[in-house]
């Protein structure tokens, strides 16, 4: 993956597995706004939204959580909790080393503070959990790019399976 200053919606969609329409919808509903918003041009069209590398990192994590089944409302709650309760952005919680490390069991998202306190960020982010033992299946969240799909040439038809020729009565093929 080439590191760039900004990425187009198409590039972000290809790397995260989210659709361009999802990105547009998230932007319109203020779940996740692009760093450089779309603007109307003199010709009546619109410029493309652009995302920074930090935006891309956060979208990779949000896309993974979405694939695990978290709702858009859960994602919004997570981002708001990180911002309002812990004073961090999502990218600061990825890869350890930040004030909070995100963990998931596939159903919920937990935050572990530098002091070792564990919080369920979706259910009760104000109350630390009492941990008596390690939780099976709990893993640290990471940002991994989806498999990059090679774009088709504009106007290129998709290859279709070729059906075997039909036999007509009295003909041998």
VENMOJO-V71539 format. One record per pair of residues at least 24 apart in sequence whose C-alpha atoms are under 10 Angstrom apart, sorted by the first residue. I is the first residue (numbers start at 1). GAP is how many residues later the second one is. D is the distance in Angstrom with one decimal. If there is no record, write none. Layout:
I | GAP | D
I | GAP | D
//
This chain:
1 | 144 | 8.5
1 | 147 | 9.4
3 | 49 | 9.8
3 | 50 | 7.3
4 | 47 | 9.9
4 | 48 | 8.0
4 | 49 | 7.1
5 | 45 | 9.5
5 | 46 | 8.4
5 | 47 | 6.1
5 | 48 | 6.8
5 | 49 | 9.9
6 | 29 | 8.7
6 | 30 | 8.8
6 | 43 | 9.6
6 | 44 | 5.8
6 | 45 | 5.2
6 | 46 | 4.6
6 | 47 | 6.6
6 | 48 | 9.5
6 | 49 | 9.1
6 | 50 | 9.0
7 | 27 | 9.9
7 | 28 | 9.9
7 | 29 | 9.9
7 | 41 | 9.8
7 | 42 | 8.5
7 | 43 | 5.4
7 | 44 | 5.0
7 | 45 | 6.3
7 | 46 | 7.5
7 | 48 | 9.2
7 | 49 | 7.9
8 | 26 | 9.7
8 | 28 | 9.8
8 | 40 | 6.7
8 | 41 | 6.3
8 | 42 | 4.9
8 | 43 | 6.4
8 | 44 | 9.2
9 | 25 | 8.8
9 | 39 | 6.9
9 | 40 | 6.1
9 | 41 | 6.4
9 | 42 | 7.3
10 | 38 | 9.2
10 | 39 | 9.5
10 | 40 | 9.6
10 | 141 | 9.8
11 | 39 | 9.5
11 | 40 | 9.4
11 | 45 | 9.6
11 | 137 | 9.1
12 | 38 | 9.0
12 | 39 | 7.6
12 | 40 | 9.8
12 | 41 | 9.8
12 | 43 | 9.2
12 | 44 | 6.6
12 | 45 | 9.8
12 | 47 | 8.2
12 | 48 | 8.7
12 | 133 | 9.4
12 | 134 | 9.9
13 | 43 | 9.6
13 | 46 | 9.4
13 | 47 | 9.7
13 | 50 | 9.8
13 | 133 | 9.2
13 | 135 | 9.3
13 | 136 | 9.8
14 | 131 | 8.6
14 | 132 | 7.2
14 | 133 | 7.7
14 | 134 | 5.6
14 | 135 | 6.3
14 | 136 | 8.7
14 | 137 | 8.9
15 | 41 | 8.5
15 | 44 | 9.4
15 | 45 | 7.7
15 | 48 | 9.9
15 | 129 | 8.6
15 | 130 | 5.1
15 | 131 | 5.1
15 | 132 | 6.8
15 | 133 | 5.8
15 | 134 | 8.3
16 | 40 | 8.0
16 | 41 | 9.1
16 | 42 | 9.9
16 | 43 | 6.8
16 | 44 | 5.2
16 | 45 | 8.5
16 | 46 | 8.9
16 | 47 | 6.2
16 | 48 | 8.1
16 | 127 | 9.2
16 | 128 | 8.1
16 | 129 | 5.7
16 | 130 | 5.2
16 | 131 | 8.3
16 | 132 | 8.7
17 | 42 | 9.7
17 | 43 | 8.4
17 | 46 | 7.0
17 | 47 | 8.8
17 | 50 | 9.3
17 | 128 | 8.2
17 | 129 | 5.7
17 | 130 | 7.9
17 | 131 | 8.5
17 | 132 | 9.2
18 | 41 | 8.7
18 | 42 | 8.9
18 | 44 | 9.5
18 | 45 | 6.4
18 | 46 | 9.5
18 | 48 | 9.3
18 | 49 | 9.5
18 | 128 | 9.3
23 | 26 | 9.4
23 | 36 | 9.2
24 | 25 | 8.6
26 | 46 | 8.8
26 | 50 | 9.9
30 | 46 | 9.0
31 | 41 | 8.1
31 | 42 | 9.0
31 | 44 | 8.0
31 | 45 | 6.0
31 | 46 | 9.6
31 | 48 | 8.4
31 | 49 | 9.6
32 | 26 | 9.2
32 | 27 | 8.3
32 | 30 | 9.6
32 | 43 | 9.7
32 | 44 | 8.6
32 | 47 | 9.1
54 | 35 | 9.8
54 | 36 | 9.2
54 | 37 | 6.6
54 | 38 | 9.5
55 | 35 | 9.4
55 | 36 | 8.2
56 | 35 | 9.4
56 | 87 | 9.0
56 | 89 | 9.2
57 | 33 | 8.7
57 | 34 | 6.5
57 | 37 | 8.7
57 | 85 | 9.0
57 | 86 | 6.0
57 | 87 | 8.3
57 | 88 | 8.8
58 | 31 | 8.7
58 | 32 | 6.0
58 | 33 | 5.6
58 | 34 | 9.3
58 | 35 | 9.7
58 | 36 | 8.7
58 | 84 | 9.6
58 | 85 | 7.5
59 | 31 | 9.3
59 | 32 | 9.4
59 | 84 | 8.4
59 | 86 | 9.8
60 | 82 | 8.3
60 | 83 | 5.2
60 | 84 | 6.3
60 | 85 | 6.4
60 | 86 | 8.1
61 | 29 | 8.4
61 | 30 | 8.7
61 | 33 | 8.5
61 | 80 | 7.2
61 | 81 | 6.4
61 | 82 | 5.1
61 | 83 | 7.6
61 | 84 | 9.3
62 | 28 | 9.1
62 | 79 | 10.0
62 | 81 | 8.9
63 | 80 | 9.2
63 | 81 | 9.8
63 | 82 | 9.7
63 | 83 | 9.3
64 | 42 | 9.9
64 | 77 | 8.8
64 | 78 | 8.7
64 | 79 | 8.0
64 | 80 | 8.4
64 | 81 | 9.5
64 | 82 | 9.2
65 | 39 | 8.9
65 | 41 | 7.9
65 | 42 | 9.0
65 | 43 | 9.4
65 | 44 | 8.8
65 | 76 | 8.9
67 | 39 | 9.6
68 | 36 | 9.8
68 | 37 | 9.6
68 | 38 | 5.9
68 | 39 | 7.3
68 | 40 | 9.7
69 | 37 | 8.0
69 | 38 | 7.4
69 | 39 | 9.8
70 | 36 | 8.6
70 | 37 | 7.2
70 | 38 | 8.1
70 | 39 | 9.4
73 | 49 | 9.8
74 | 34 | 9.2
74 | 35 | 9.4
74 | 47 | 9.4
74 | 48 | 6.6
74 | 49 | 9.6
75 | 34 | 9.8
75 | 47 | 8.7
76 | 46 | 9.7
77 | 44 | 8.1
77 | 45 | 6.6
77 | 46 | 9.4
78 | 31 | 8.0
78 | 32 | 9.6
78 | 42 | 9.9
78 | 43 | 6.2
78 | 44 | 6.2
78 | 45 | 9.8
78 | 47 | 9.4
79 | 42 | 9.4
79 | 43 | 9.9
80 | 41 | 9.8
81 | 40 | 6.8
81 | 41 | 8.1
81 | 43 | 9.8
81 | 44 | 7.2
81 | 45 | 9.4
82 | 29 | 9.0
82 | 39 | 8.0
82 | 43 | 9.2
85 | 36 | 9.6
85 | 40 | 7.7
85 | 41 | 7.8
86 | 25 | 9.7
86 | 27 | 9.4
86 | 39 | 9.4
86 | 40 | 9.8
91 | 51 | 9.8
91 | 52 | 9.2
93 | 47 | 9.7
93 | 48 | 8.6
93 | 49 | 9.2
94 | 46 | 8.2
94 | 47 | 6.6
94 | 48 | 5.9
94 | 49 | 7.4
95 | 45 | 8.0
95 | 46 | 7.7
95 | 47 | 6.4
95 | 48 | 8.4
96 | 44 | 8.6
96 | 45 | 9.5
96 | 46 | 9.5
101 | 39 | 7.4
101 | 40 | 8.1
102 | 37 | 8.5
102 | 38 | 5.9
102 | 39 | 5.6
102 | 40 | 8.5
103 | 34 | 9.9
103 | 35 | 6.3
103 | 36 | 5.3
103 | 37 | 4.2
103 | 38 | 5.4
103 | 39 | 9.0
104 | 33 | 8.0
104 | 34 | 5.4
104 | 35 | 5.5
104 | 36 | 6.4
104 | 37 | 6.5
105 | 30 | 8.4
105 | 31 | 8.0
105 | 32 | 5.4
105 | 33 | 4.5
105 | 34 | 6.4
105 | 35 | 8.9
105 | 36 | 9.6
106 | 31 | 8.1
106 | 32 | 8.0
106 | 33 | 8.8
107 | 31 | 10.0
108 | 30 | 9.7
109 | 29 | 9.4
109 | 30 | 9.9
109 | 31 | 9.6
109 | 32 | 8.8
110 | 28 | 9.0
110 | 29 | 9.7
110 | 30 | 9.2
110 | 31 | 9.6
111 | 29 | 9.5
112 | 28 | 9.9
//
